[in-house]
Amino acid sequence: MVLAHKLALASDLVSADMVEATEFPHLTNRYQVQAVPLTVINETIRIEGAVPESLLVEKVLEAGT
Amino acid sequence: MPLLDDRVRKQVQDALAGITRPVKIVMFTQGEGGAIECEYCSETRELVEEVSQQSGKLSLEVLDFQADEARAREYGVDKIPAVVLLAGDGEPARHGVRLYGIPAGYEFSSLVEGLRMVGTGDVKLSDATRQALARLTKPVHLQVFVTPT
């Protein structure tokens, strides 16, 4: 989670939400959260499990360029 | 009853000791303190109330999701409980660090680390990451689903 918040602090174009899965069942349903952590980028890109910085940044670039 | 015991309070104080600039915690609930305040909203509010007392650089503003709808929109808050961390020193505020749901268990450290980063400006990222972020041309929204344990 901290990594996503770091990216948000380093770029005005990035925002990052922690979402406590059990409190928002409509979202876990919508994004079909099976296991945590799950990172969803711009509604379309999904990354399951802990993500290394380089991979997360690659996906962020894919979504934001 | 305090949510944080002495040991955790000490850990939070230590973690936040290096903060040099003010940090504002904005918390959105609904019907503060009343019967309709959702369970996790009241717990989250009490948690950030306690956390905000652990450093003189922290301030807390509790807002109502319905009555303060315009503020919620300003911060991009679309559900509650929500916690937004803002640099409170007059810099252009970045609204991009949000936590939805109670930041308990493992995620408590995400809250504390978020406060530390905003309050110190110390955000450790590789040069490659910073160069990549500089190439962004469109907004990117990350949602990280977690559970408390």
Backbone of each chain as ProteinMPNN parsed JSONL, in Angstrom:
{"seq_chain_A": "MVLAHKLALASDLVSADMVEATEFPHLTNRYQVQAVPLTVINETIRIEGAVPESLLVEKVLEAGT", "coords_chain_A": {"N_chain_A": [[0.819, -1.207, 0.0], [1.907, 1.207, 0.769], [3.696, 1.835, -1.271], [2.034, 2.595, -3.448], [0.943, 4.926, -2.385], [3.285, 6.419, -2.237], [3.82, 6.875, -4.95], [1.687, 8.507, -5.521], [2.35, 10.723, -4.041], [4.538, 11.564, -5.372], [3.747, 12.363, -7.863], [1.522, 14.6, -9.418], [-0.394, 13.591, -11.047], [-1.1, 11.154, -10.173], [-3.253, 9.293, -8.104], [-3.931, 7.544, -5.081], [-5.602, 4.987, -3.459], [-6.118, 3.3, -0.442], [-8.165, 0.536, 0.046], [-10.249, -0.945, 2.22], [-11.082, -4.119, 2.015], [-13.168, -5.745, 3.126], [-15.012, -3.961, 4.078], [-16.236, -2.767, 1.973], [-18.164, -4.248, 0.209], [-19.507, -3.961, -2.238], [-17.572, -3.023, -3.938], [-15.607, -5.008, -3.845], [-17.009, -6.909, -5.074], [-17.487, -5.738, -7.61], [-14.9, -5.529, -8.636], [-14.162, -8.078, -8.459], [-12.618, -9.195, -6.295], [-10.526, -11.603, -5.213], [-8.38, -12.327, -3.741], [-6.117, -10.667, -1.521], [-3.168, -8.53, -1.391], [-4.875, -6.609, -3.924], [-4.315, -4.719, -6.737], [-5.874, -2.219, -8.536], [-5.783, -0.47, -11.475], [-6.855, 2.474, -12.886], [-9.398, 1.31, -13.369], [-9.04, -0.769, -15.175], [-6.624, -2.244, -15.321], [-5.298, -4.981, -13.595], [-3.483, -6.093, -10.796], [-2.342, -8.761, -9.036], [-1.382, -9.619, -5.727], [1.662, -8.757, -3.918], [3.548, -6.111, -5.328], [6.519, -5.434, -7.104], [8.358, -2.326, -7.256], [9.245, -1.58, -9.874], [7.579, -3.005, -11.625], [5.031, -2.084, -10.938], [5.248, 0.584, -11.654], [5.64, 0.357, -14.387], [3.097, -0.541, -15.16], [1.577, 1.628, -14.347], [2.514, 3.571, -16.098], [1.624, 2.483, -18.475], [-1.088, 2.896, -18.153], [-1.219, 5.646, -17.984], [-0.119, 7.082, -20.121]], "CA_chain_A": [[0.0, 0.0, 0.0], [2.756, 2.391, 0.902], [4.273, 2.147, -2.583], [1.041, 3.348, -4.223], [0.888, 6.277, -1.812], [4.517, 7.113, -2.643], [3.656, 7.341, -6.329], [0.736, 9.626, -5.484], [3.041, 11.9, -3.504], [5.584, 11.97, -6.304], [3.173, 12.865, -9.11], [0.18, 15.182, -9.309], [-1.346, 12.855, -11.881], [-1.407, 9.863, -9.553], [-3.923, 9.235, -6.804], [-3.849, 6.168, -4.591], [-6.528, 4.681, -2.374], [-6.246, 2.029, 0.257], [-9.569, 0.173, 0.205], [-10.374, -2.1, 3.109], [-11.967, -4.924, 1.162], [-14.369, -6.299, 3.769], [-15.983, -2.903, 4.384], [-16.859, -2.269, 0.747], [-18.475, -5.445, -0.577], [-19.902, -3.662, -3.622], [-16.355, -2.871, -4.736], [-14.946, -6.312, -3.992], [-17.815, -7.573, -6.088], [-17.279, -5.129, -8.923], [-13.556, -5.84, -9.121], [-13.957, -9.516, -8.255], [-11.437, -9.376, -5.451], [-10.474, -12.968, -4.682], [-7.29, -12.363, -2.758], [-5.498, -9.35, -1.329], [-3.611, -7.28, -1.996], [-5.166, -6.508, -5.35], [-4.203, -3.343, -7.195], [-6.638, -1.931, -9.741], [-5.329, 0.81, -12.031], [-7.822, 3.055, -13.841], [-10.518, 0.391, -13.613], [-8.84, -1.806, -16.189], [-5.446, -3.085, -15.111], [-5.332, -5.631, -12.284], [-2.255, -6.781, -10.392], [-2.576, -9.503, -7.8], [-0.23, -9.848, -4.865], [2.586, -7.642, -3.71], [4.171, -5.767, -6.617], [7.758, -4.65, -7.034], [8.225, -0.952, -7.75], [9.43, -1.444, -11.328], [6.399, -3.537, -12.317], [3.899, -1.177, -10.708], [5.487, 1.794, -12.459], [5.383, -0.032, -15.783], [1.644, -0.577, -15.355], [1.095, 3.003, -14.191], [2.835, 4.231, -17.37], [0.707, 1.912, -19.466], [-2.399, 3.514, -17.958], [-1.194, 7.101, -17.932], [0.555, 7.751, -21.242]], "C_chain_A": [[0.85, 1.253, 0.0], [3.33, 2.806, -0.452], [3.307, 2.981, -3.426], [0.927, 4.781, -3.697], [2.137, 7.076, -2.161], [4.369, 7.689, -4.046], [2.721, 8.555, -6.365], [1.405, 10.89, -4.961], [4.079, 12.43, -4.478], [5.034, 12.532, -7.612], [1.772, 13.412, -8.885], [-0.848, 14.402, -10.114], [-1.766, 11.525, -11.253], [-2.189, 10.066, -8.256], [-3.984, 7.776, -6.385], [-4.742, 5.975, -3.37], [-6.206, 3.339, -1.754], [-7.742, 1.75, 0.354], [-9.64, -1.084, 1.06], [-11.482, -2.974, 2.528], [-13.263, -5.35, 1.869], [-15.425, -5.231, 4.057], [-16.723, -2.412, 3.146], [-17.18, -3.429, -0.198], [-18.892, -5.138, -2.017], [-18.682, -3.505, -4.519], [-15.624, -4.207, -4.905], [-15.697, -7.15, -5.021], [-17.495, -7.063, -7.485], [-15.921, -5.522, -9.502], [-13.185, -7.302, -8.911], [-12.673, -9.797, -7.472], [-11.488, -10.771, -4.833], [-9.442, -13.077, -3.572], [-6.718, -10.959, -2.65], [-4.0, -9.529, -1.113], [-3.945, -7.426, -3.484], [-5.086, -5.029, -5.711], [-4.974, -3.187, -8.494], [-6.229, -0.543, -10.215], [-6.305, 1.27, -13.101], [-8.878, 2.055, -14.287], [-10.175, -0.807, -14.491], [-7.683, -2.757, -15.903], [-5.499, -3.675, -13.711], [-3.983, -6.282, -11.994], [-2.507, -7.465, -9.057], [-1.275, -9.686, -7.03], [0.622, -8.608, -4.705], [3.33, -7.382, -5.014], [5.476, -5.014, -6.399], [7.572, -3.291, -7.715], [8.29, -0.869, -9.284], [8.201, -1.931, -12.099], [5.21, -2.595, -12.147], [4.045, 0.071, -11.58], [5.232, 1.52, -13.94], [3.885, 0.004, -16.083], [1.029, 0.82, -15.229], [1.348, 3.783, -15.488], [1.9, 3.766, -18.478], [-0.654, 2.617, -19.37], [-2.37, 5.019, -18.197], [-0.408, 7.778, -19.037], [-0.14, 7.426, -22.552]], "O_chain_A": [[0.547, 2.231, -0.683], [3.436, 3.997, -0.743], [3.714, 3.963, -4.047], [0.828, 5.729, -4.476], [2.057, 8.288, -2.361], [4.74, 8.834, -4.304], [2.929, 9.497, -7.129], [1.07, 11.997, -5.383], [4.457, 13.6, -4.421], [5.785, 13.12, -8.391], [0.939, 12.772, -8.243], [-2.05, 14.541, -9.884], [-2.676, 10.856, -11.744], [-1.832, 10.899, -7.422], [-4.076, 6.882, -7.226], [-4.645, 6.706, -2.384], [-6.038, 2.347, -2.464], [-8.51, 2.643, 0.712], [-9.154, -2.147, 0.672], [-12.659, -2.613, 2.55], [-14.336, -5.315, 1.267], [-16.596, -5.552, 4.256], [-17.732, -1.716, 3.262], [-16.565, -3.579, -1.254], [-18.664, -5.948, -2.915], [-18.735, -3.812, -5.71], [-15.089, -4.499, -5.975], [-15.12, -7.972, -5.732], [-17.263, -7.838, -8.413], [-15.8, -5.811, -10.692], [-12.049, -7.711, -9.151], [-11.784, -10.523, -7.919], [-12.374, -11.081, -4.036], [-9.613, -13.817, -2.603], [-6.824, -10.162, -3.582], [-3.587, -10.606, -0.681], [-3.372, -8.254, -4.192], [-5.715, -4.19, -5.066], [-4.754, -3.936, -9.445], [-6.312, 0.432, -9.469], [-6.555, 0.571, -14.083], [-9.204, 1.979, -15.472], [-10.943, -1.767, -14.547], [-7.762, -3.946, -16.213], [-5.721, -2.95, -12.742], [-3.412, -6.947, -12.859], [-2.846, -6.814, -8.069], [-0.21, -9.883, -7.615], [0.342, -7.555, -5.277], [3.699, -8.319, -5.722], [5.535, -4.072, -5.608], [6.75, -3.131, -8.617], [7.488, -0.175, -9.908], [7.826, -1.337, -13.11], [4.471, -2.339, -13.098], [3.074, 0.546, -12.169], [4.675, 2.357, -14.65], [3.459, 0.511, -17.12], [0.071, 1.147, -15.929], [0.499, 4.561, -15.924], [1.448, 4.557, -19.305], [-1.289, 2.897, -20.388], [-3.385, 5.606, -18.574], [-0.06, 8.951, -18.903], [0.282, 7.897, -23.608]]}, "seq_chain_B": "MPLLDDRVRKQVQDALAGITRPVKIVMFTQGEGGAIECEYCSETRELVEEVSQQSGKLSLEVLDFQADEARAREYGVDKIPAVVLLAGDGEPARHGVRLYGIPAGYEFSSLVEGLRMVGTGDVKLSDATRQALARLTKPVHLQVFVTPT", "coords_chain_B": {"N_chain_B": [[-12.544, 4.76, 25.599], [-9.121, 4.263, 25.021], [-7.812, 3.423, 21.782], [-5.274, 2.869, 21.057], [-2.577, 1.305, 22.593], [-0.065, 1.949, 25.165], [2.406, 1.136, 24.172], [2.098, 1.069, 21.36], [1.402, 3.712, 20.956], [3.79, 4.957, 21.606], [5.418, 3.937, 19.57], [4.242, 5.158, 17.348], [4.693, 7.839, 17.933], [7.48, 7.867, 17.817], [7.871, 7.189, 15.121], [6.852, 9.415, 13.9], [8.428, 11.428, 14.704], [10.271, 12.807, 13.162], [8.889, 14.572, 11.602], [8.595, 17.611, 9.883], [6.964, 19.459, 8.815], [3.574, 20.751, 8.823], [0.858, 18.433, 8.882], [-2.275, 17.665, 7.623], [-5.014, 15.82, 8.605], [-7.823, 14.737, 7.044], [-10.933, 13.583, 7.768], [-13.692, 11.743, 6.723], [-16.925, 11.156, 7.813], [-20.238, 10.188, 8.802], [-22.946, 11.635, 10.386], [-21.652, 12.189, 12.894], [-20.757, 10.711, 15.92], [-23.356, 10.053, 16.532], [-26.271, 7.835, 16.52], [-26.52, 6.931, 13.953], [-24.051, 6.881, 12.832], [-21.797, 5.019, 10.988], [-20.467, 1.812, 11.912], [-17.723, 1.276, 11.33], [-17.026, 3.806, 10.626], [-17.149, 5.312, 13.015], [-15.186, 3.984, 14.481], [-12.932, 4.421, 12.879], [-12.798, 7.186, 12.977], [-12.297, 7.578, 15.73], [-9.836, 6.359, 15.876], [-8.182, 7.988, 14.199], [-8.43, 10.33, 15.604], [-7.004, 9.764, 17.918], [-4.474, 9.19, 16.821], [-3.837, 11.64, 15.717], [-3.126, 13.09, 17.883], [-0.588, 12.405, 18.496], [1.543, 13.797, 17.528], [2.726, 17.097, 17.453], [2.64, 18.306, 15.017], [0.515, 17.424, 13.619], [-2.837, 17.841, 12.464], [-6.397, 17.557, 12.714], [-9.322, 17.263, 10.83], [-12.683, 16.661, 10.99], [-15.163, 15.695, 8.836], [-18.483, 15.753, 7.384], [-19.896, 13.407, 5.303], [-22.248, 13.857, 3.82], [-23.22, 16.485, 4.534], [-20.956, 17.985, 4.011], [-20.507, 17.771, 1.301], [-19.344, 19.103, -0.896], [-16.686, 19.402, -0.155], [-15.957, 16.746, -0.009], [-16.085, 16.106, -2.683], [-14.058, 17.735, -3.653], [-11.814, 16.447, -2.64], [-11.989, 14.083, -3.916], [-13.402, 12.067, -2.675], [-15.441, 9.297, -2.408], [-16.757, 7.478, -0.858], [-17.344, 6.212, 2.496], [-15.959, 4.979, 5.647], [-13.537, 7.586, 5.172], [-10.187, 8.684, 4.859], [-8.082, 11.358, 4.313], [-4.87, 12.478, 3.507], [-3.122, 15.42, 3.884], [-0.712, 17.854, 2.93], [-0.107, 20.434, 5.072], [0.984, 22.983, 4.829], [0.542, 25.102, 3.204], [1.561, 24.629, 0.736], [0.77, 23.729, -2.677], [-1.88, 21.635, -2.311], [-1.758, 18.16, -2.473], [-4.126, 15.817, -3.25], [-4.083, 13.165, -3.315], [-3.638, 10.992, -1.577], [-5.303, 8.612, -0.037], [-7.328, 6.811, 2.302], [-9.598, 4.276, 2.584], [-11.977, 2.925, 4.725], [-11.26, 1.27, 7.856], [-7.998, 1.91, 8.898], [-6.549, -0.46, 10.121], [-4.766, -3.045, 11.952], [-2.358, -4.524, 9.884], [-2.47, -2.443, 8.067], [-2.416, -0.194, 9.562], [0.16, 0.693, 9.751], [0.48, 1.69, 7.209], [-0.983, 4.018, 7.315], [0.479, 5.465, 9.238], [2.981, 5.62, 8.017], [2.264, 7.027, 5.739], [1.583, 9.5, 6.874], [4.077, 10.19, 7.853], [5.557, 10.442, 5.467], [4.23, 12.551, 4.131], [4.652, 14.539, 5.965], [7.376, 14.85, 6.11], [8.325, 14.932, 3.555], [9.907, 13.021, 2.658], [10.139, 10.712, 0.43], [10.809, 7.699, -0.629], [11.888, 6.659, -3.632], [12.987, 5.077, -6.642], [15.321, 6.532, -9.017], [14.649, 5.854, -11.598], [11.928, 5.377, -11.378], [10.991, 7.947, -10.742], [11.651, 9.3, -13.085], [10.008, 7.946, -14.871], [7.479, 8.608, -13.888], [7.444, 11.286, -14.505], [6.854, 11.227, -17.129], [4.178, 10.827, -17.395], [1.004, 11.55, -18.786], [-1.648, 11.481, -18.417], [-4.281, 11.205, -15.937], [-3.835, 8.851, -13.301], [-5.317, 6.362, -11.474], [-4.994, 4.566, -8.597], [-6.204, 1.746, -6.95], [-5.877, -0.012, -4.079], [-6.685, -2.99, -2.823], [-7.122, -4.278, 0.368], [-6.923, -6.276, 3.375], [-7.588, -6.217, 6.921], [-5.885, -7.929, 8.362]], "CA_chain_B": [[-11.398, 3.868, 25.815], [-8.145, 4.455, 23.936], [-7.617, 2.292, 20.867], [-3.841, 2.59, 20.983], [-1.972, 1.127, 23.908], [1.123, 2.778, 25.382], [3.505, 0.692, 23.321], [1.827, 1.524, 19.991], [1.473, 5.166, 20.962], [5.22, 5.286, 21.588], [5.915, 3.635, 18.218], [3.745, 6.186, 16.439], [5.429, 9.072, 18.26], [8.84, 7.72, 17.282], [7.818, 7.206, 13.658], [6.486, 10.747, 13.428], [9.297, 12.407, 15.367], [11.028, 13.574, 12.179], [8.024, 15.446, 10.799], [9.033, 18.998, 9.981], [5.922, 20.387, 8.342], [2.259, 20.33, 9.29], [0.064, 17.497, 8.089], [-3.686, 17.714, 7.984], [-5.79, 14.61, 8.367], [-9.243, 15.033, 6.846], [-11.671, 12.331, 7.916], [-15.112, 11.844, 6.388], [-17.844, 10.201, 8.406], [-21.608, 10.648, 8.626], [-23.659, 11.618, 11.663], [-20.597, 11.997, 13.887], [-21.091, 10.482, 17.326], [-24.756, 9.668, 16.715], [-26.642, 6.431, 16.333], [-26.443, 6.503, 12.554], [-22.666, 6.811, 12.355], [-21.529, 3.607, 10.711], [-19.555, 1.214, 12.894], [-16.325, 1.492, 10.954], [-16.779, 5.254, 10.608], [-16.827, 5.789, 14.367], [-13.877, 3.415, 14.865], [-11.886, 5.112, 12.119], [-12.713, 8.546, 13.526], [-11.621, 7.519, 17.03], [-8.434, 6.019, 15.63], [-7.417, 9.153, 13.72], [-8.394, 11.305, 16.7], [-5.864, 9.406, 18.787], [-3.217, 9.327, 16.077], [-3.544, 13.062, 15.48], [-2.575, 13.666, 19.117], [0.743, 11.857, 18.766], [2.574, 14.718, 17.057], [2.252, 18.477, 17.429], [2.543, 18.77, 13.633], [-0.69, 16.876, 12.986], [-4.151, 18.376, 12.817], [-7.478, 16.684, 12.236], [-10.617, 17.862, 10.535], [-13.698, 15.628, 10.746], [-16.218, 16.252, 7.989], [-19.639, 14.888, 7.163], [-19.93, 13.024, 3.889], [-23.398, 14.485, 3.16], [-23.273, 17.929, 4.762], [-19.76, 18.589, 3.42], [-20.389, 17.1, 0.007], [-18.421, 19.819, -1.786], [-15.324, 19.055, 0.272], [-15.73, 15.362, -0.424], [-15.81, 16.133, -4.123], [-12.74, 18.356, -3.811], [-10.776, 15.464, -2.324], [-12.245, 12.851, -4.655], [-13.889, 11.04, -1.745], [-16.731, 8.795, -2.894], [-17.324, 6.514, 0.091], [-16.839, 6.416, 3.862], [-15.079, 6.015, 6.17], [-12.413, 7.985, 4.323], [-9.146, 9.502, 5.477], [-7.241, 11.997, 3.293], [-3.688, 13.087, 4.127], [-2.769, 16.629, 3.137], [0.347, 18.734, 3.427], [-0.843, 21.579, 5.596], [1.874, 24.131, 4.976], [0.276, 26.078, 2.17], [1.965, 24.129, -0.586], [-0.407, 23.228, -3.38], [-2.172, 20.36, -1.662], [-2.036, 16.978, -3.279], [-5.247, 15.138, -2.606], [-4.058, 11.801, -3.845], [-3.369, 9.919, -0.627], [-6.575, 8.362, 0.643], [-7.531, 5.484, 2.887], [-11.018, 3.995, 2.786], [-12.108, 1.832, 5.681], [-10.403, 1.51, 9.013], [-6.613, 1.464, 8.693], [-6.189, -1.215, 11.319], [-3.883, -4.182, 11.706], [-1.18, -4.247, 9.076], [-2.617, -1.178, 7.35], [-2.147, 0.929, 10.459], [1.485, 1.209, 9.397], [0.333, 2.489, 5.986], [-1.42, 5.344, 7.759], [1.584, 6.146, 9.925], [4.006, 5.912, 7.014], [1.707, 8.101, 4.91], [1.742, 10.746, 7.638], [5.507, 10.502, 7.902], [6.021, 10.899, 4.149], [3.678, 13.875, 3.858], [5.204, 15.499, 6.922], [8.819, 15.018, 5.952], [8.672, 15.025, 2.15], [10.865, 11.948, 2.393], [9.447, 9.661, -0.312], [11.898, 6.943, -1.254], [11.598, 6.009, -4.906], [14.19, 5.052, -7.469], [15.39, 7.561, -10.059], [13.912, 5.351, -12.763], [10.502, 5.598, -11.105], [10.684, 9.379, -10.852], [11.697, 9.648, -14.514], [8.817, 7.38, -15.497], [6.313, 9.4, -13.468], [7.502, 12.57, -15.203], [6.338, 11.03, -18.496], [2.724, 10.647, -17.379], [0.243, 12.629, -19.424], [-3.058, 11.324, -18.041], [-4.446, 10.807, -14.539], [-3.794, 7.418, -12.986], [-5.951, 6.116, -10.179], [-4.685, 3.233, -8.084], [-6.962, 1.272, -5.799], [-5.23, -1.201, -3.537], [-7.587, -3.679, -1.902], [-6.389, -4.935, 1.446], [-7.731, -6.655, 4.542], [-6.878, -5.726, 8.105], [-4.916, -8.854, 8.98]], "C_chain_B": [[-10.391, 4.057, 24.692], [-7.998, 3.199, 23.076], [-6.152, 1.89, 20.827], [-3.298, 2.373, 22.388], [-0.66, 1.925, 23.976], [2.248, 2.44, 24.414], [3.321, 1.224, 21.89], [1.921, 3.046, 19.912], [2.933, 5.636, 20.876], [5.805, 5.052, 20.191], [5.495, 4.722, 17.233], [4.504, 7.494, 16.683], [6.843, 9.017, 17.688], [8.836, 7.852, 15.757], [7.58, 8.614, 13.13], [7.399, 11.845, 13.976], [10.017, 13.312, 14.359], [10.194, 14.528, 11.34], [8.413, 16.905, 11.007], [7.957, 19.965, 9.522], [4.544, 19.863, 8.7], [1.571, 19.364, 8.319], [-1.37, 17.572, 8.579], [-4.349, 16.396, 7.622], [-7.239, 15.05, 8.201], [-9.984, 13.711, 6.847], [-13.135, 12.579, 7.579], [-15.886, 10.729, 7.062], [-19.249, 10.689, 8.08], [-22.309, 10.56, 9.967], [-22.725, 11.388, 12.835], [-21.136, 11.809, 15.301], [-22.519, 10.019, 17.574], [-25.011, 8.206, 16.396], [-26.461, 5.97, 14.892], [-25.008, 6.443, 12.041], [-22.292, 5.345, 12.165], [-20.412, 3.104, 11.63], [-18.09, 1.53, 12.559], [-15.989, 2.973, 10.889], [-16.395, 5.738, 11.997], [-15.479, 5.239, 14.814], [-12.74, 4.145, 14.161], [-11.689, 6.521, 12.669], [-11.954, 8.527, 14.855], [-10.134, 7.213, 16.846], [-7.643, 7.254, 15.176], [-7.404, 10.269, 14.758], [-7.198, 11.02, 17.605], [-4.537, 9.614, 18.079], [-2.84, 10.8, 15.951], [-2.95, 13.727, 16.725], [-1.123, 13.244, 19.373], [1.884, 12.714, 18.226], [1.97, 16.113, 17.004], [2.084, 19.023, 16.021], [1.255, 18.316, 12.956], [-1.93, 17.652, 13.408], [-5.208, 17.496, 12.17], [-8.709, 17.524, 11.965], [-11.588, 16.731, 10.227], [-14.842, 16.266, 9.98], [-17.335, 15.227, 7.806], [-19.832, 14.664, 5.669], [-21.086, 13.692, 3.151], [-23.371, 16.007, 3.295], [-22.095, 18.644, 4.096], [-19.444, 17.97, 2.056], [-19.37, 17.777, -0.922], [-16.969, 19.498, -1.436], [-14.987, 17.63, -0.14], [-15.363, 15.321, -1.904], [-14.412, 16.69, -4.385], [-11.619, 17.332, -3.607], [-10.978, 14.137, -3.058], [-12.742, 11.72, -3.773], [-15.283, 10.593, -2.156], [-17.353, 7.725, -1.997], [-16.721, 6.788, 1.467], [-16.788, 5.089, 4.61], [-13.91, 6.31, 5.233], [-11.461, 8.869, 5.124], [-8.269, 10.043, 4.349], [-6.082, 12.676, 4.01], [-3.221, 14.251, 3.268], [-1.581, 17.331, 3.771], [-0.326, 20.025, 3.843], [-0.019, 22.833, 5.694], [1.708, 25.132, 3.846], [0.817, 25.71, 0.803], [0.701, 23.75, -1.337], [-0.698, 21.806, -2.865], [-2.401, 19.264, -2.694], [-3.084, 16.166, -2.54], [-5.202, 13.646, -2.845], [-3.794, 10.692, -2.871], [-4.601, 9.705, 0.244], [-6.594, 6.949, 1.207], [-9.022, 5.319, 3.16], [-11.164, 2.772, 3.679], [-11.117, 2.038, 6.797], [-8.983, 1.018, 8.745], [-6.098, 0.762, 9.951], [-5.252, -2.362, 10.944], [-2.674, -3.755, 10.898], [-1.263, -2.864, 8.435], [-2.467, 0.04, 8.257], [-0.784, 1.543, 10.116], [1.441, 2.005, 8.085], [-0.1, 3.907, 6.323], [-0.244, 6.12, 8.355], [2.675, 6.531, 8.92], [3.538, 7.022, 6.062], [1.878, 9.451, 5.587], [3.197, 11.179, 7.651], [5.985, 11.08, 6.563], [5.506, 12.302, 3.834], [4.368, 14.923, 4.737], [6.696, 15.722, 6.816], [9.206, 15.292, 4.5], [9.649, 13.943, 1.737], [10.131, 10.764, 1.767], [10.49, 8.889, -1.097], [11.416, 6.199, -2.492], [12.868, 6.046, -5.74], [14.153, 6.184, -8.499], [14.582, 7.139, -11.28], [12.418, 5.59, -12.584], [10.147, 7.068, -11.278], [10.704, 9.831, -12.317], [10.443, 9.151, -15.227], [7.586, 8.231, -15.146], [6.27, 10.75, -14.187], [6.946, 12.456, -16.626], [4.824, 10.872, -18.546], [2.035, 11.847, -18.017], [-1.232, 12.585, -19.032], [-3.149, 10.912, -16.575], [-4.444, 9.291, -14.376], [-4.345, 7.239, -11.569], [-5.662, 4.685, -9.741], [-5.603, 2.924, -6.917], [-6.314, -0.012, -5.314], [-6.166, -1.816, -2.49], [-6.775, -4.48, -0.891], [-7.397, -5.464, 2.462], [-6.907, -6.347, 5.783], [-5.81, -6.668, 8.651], [-3.828, -9.268, 8.005]], "O_chain_B": [[-10.767, 4.016, 23.52], [-8.052, 2.074, 23.572], [-5.822, 0.728, 20.594], [-3.544, 3.186, 23.278], [-0.211, 2.495, 22.982], [2.944, 3.319, 23.906], [4.254, 1.757, 21.289], [2.442, 3.601, 18.945], [3.253, 6.587, 20.163], [6.587, 5.861, 19.692], [6.284, 5.153, 16.393], [4.907, 8.169, 15.736], [7.339, 10.002, 17.141], [9.682, 8.534, 15.178], [8.046, 8.967, 12.046], [7.173, 13.033, 13.743], [10.335, 14.458, 14.675], [10.723, 15.215, 10.466], [8.544, 17.376, 12.136], [8.029, 21.16, 9.808], [4.363, 18.656, 8.863], [1.699, 19.482, 7.1], [-1.642, 17.547, 9.779], [-4.258, 15.921, 6.49], [-7.817, 15.659, 9.101], [-9.705, 12.827, 6.037], [-13.746, 13.516, 8.093], [-15.576, 9.546, 6.923], [-19.43, 11.512, 7.182], [-22.27, 9.517, 10.62], [-22.96, 10.513, 13.669], [-21.88, 12.648, 15.81], [-22.864, 9.637, 18.692], [-24.102, 7.45, 16.053], [-26.274, 4.782, 14.629], [-24.778, 5.995, 10.918], [-22.452, 4.532, 13.075], [-19.542, 3.861, 12.059], [-17.33, 1.993, 13.409], [-14.837, 3.368, 11.068], [-15.43, 6.486, 12.151], [-14.706, 5.948, 15.458], [-11.714, 4.45, 14.769], [-10.561, 6.991, 12.81], [-11.075, 9.358, 15.082], [-9.286, 7.738, 17.567], [-6.566, 7.533, 15.703], [-6.469, 11.069, 14.793], [-6.475, 11.934, 18.003], [-3.589, 10.145, 18.659], [-1.669, 11.161, 16.064], [-2.345, 14.795, 16.635], [-0.507, 13.676, 20.348], [3.055, 12.399, 18.439], [0.835, 16.289, 16.562], [1.468, 20.07, 15.83], [0.936, 18.763, 11.854], [-2.057, 18.066, 14.56], [-4.939, 16.784, 11.203], [-9.087, 18.381, 12.763], [-11.354, 15.936, 9.317], [-15.42, 17.258, 10.422], [-17.165, 14.03, 8.035], [-19.919, 15.609, 4.885], [-20.94, 14.059, 1.986], [-23.484, 16.729, 2.305], [-22.232, 19.789, 3.665], [-18.294, 17.692, 1.717], [-18.631, 17.104, -1.641], [-16.128, 19.344, -2.322], [-13.868, 17.345, -0.568], [-14.454, 14.601, -2.317], [-13.678, 16.18, -5.231], [-10.609, 17.352, -4.31], [-10.228, 13.184, -2.847], [-12.531, 10.548, -4.083], [-16.201, 11.409, -2.244], [-18.372, 7.134, -2.354], [-15.723, 7.497, 1.592], [-17.505, 4.157, 4.245], [-13.366, 5.412, 4.59], [-11.879, 9.683, 5.947], [-7.772, 9.277, 3.525], [-6.286, 13.371, 5.005], [-2.958, 14.092, 2.076], [-1.46, 17.394, 4.994], [-1.038, 20.642, 3.051], [-0.282, 23.676, 6.552], [2.614, 25.915, 3.559], [0.56, 26.406, -0.18], [-0.33, 23.48, -0.72], [0.136, 20.906, -2.975], [-3.147, 19.437, -3.658], [-2.941, 15.868, -1.354], [-6.183, 12.943, -2.602], [-3.726, 9.533, -3.281], [-4.903, 10.5, 1.135], [-5.973, 6.029, 0.673], [-9.629, 6.117, 3.874], [-10.564, 1.726, 3.432], [-10.23, 2.886, 6.7], [-8.78, -0.148, 8.405], [-5.322, 1.32, 10.727], [-4.986, -2.608, 9.768], [-2.042, -2.742, 11.195], [-0.246, -2.189, 8.278], [-2.399, 1.172, 7.778], [-0.605, 2.759, 10.184], [2.267, 2.892, 7.872], [0.35, 4.872, 5.705], [-0.009, 7.279, 8.014], [3.219, 7.633, 8.973], [4.337, 7.856, 5.635], [2.272, 10.428, 4.95], [3.518, 12.356, 7.486], [6.716, 12.069, 6.526], [6.252, 13.143, 3.332], [4.631, 16.043, 4.3], [7.223, 16.684, 7.374], [10.285, 15.821, 4.235], [10.156, 13.94, 0.616], [9.573, 9.922, 2.47], [10.995, 9.369, -2.112], [10.643, 5.244, -2.407], [13.714, 6.924, -5.572], [13.091, 6.722, -8.81], [13.917, 7.958, -11.914], [11.725, 5.962, -13.531], [9.129, 7.401, -11.884], [9.878, 10.643, -12.735], [9.885, 9.844, -16.078], [6.762, 8.53, -16.01], [5.194, 11.289, -14.446], [6.609, 13.463, -17.25], [4.247, 10.792, -19.631], [2.429, 12.996, -17.815], [-1.976, 13.533, -19.282], [-2.206, 10.337, -16.03], [-4.981, 8.556, -15.205], [-3.896, 7.874, -10.615], [-6.03, 3.724, -10.417], [-5.763, 3.737, -6.006], [-6.216, -0.986, -6.06], [-6.402, -1.243, -1.427], [-5.876, -5.244, -1.242], [-8.582, -5.133, 2.407], [-5.683, -6.231, 5.714], [-4.904, -6.215, 9.351], [-2.938, -10.038, 8.364]]}, "name": "protein", "num_of_chains": 2, "seq": "MVLAHKLALASDLVSADMVEATEFPHLTNRYQVQAVPLTVINETIRIEGAVPESLLVEKVLEAGTMPLLDDRVRKQVQDALAGITRPVKIVMFTQGEGGAIECEYCSETRELVEEVSQQSGKLSLEVLDFQADEARAREYGVDKIPAVVLLAGDGEPARHGVRLYGIPAGYEFSSLVEGLRMVGTGDVKLSDATRQALARLTKPVHLQVFVTPT"}
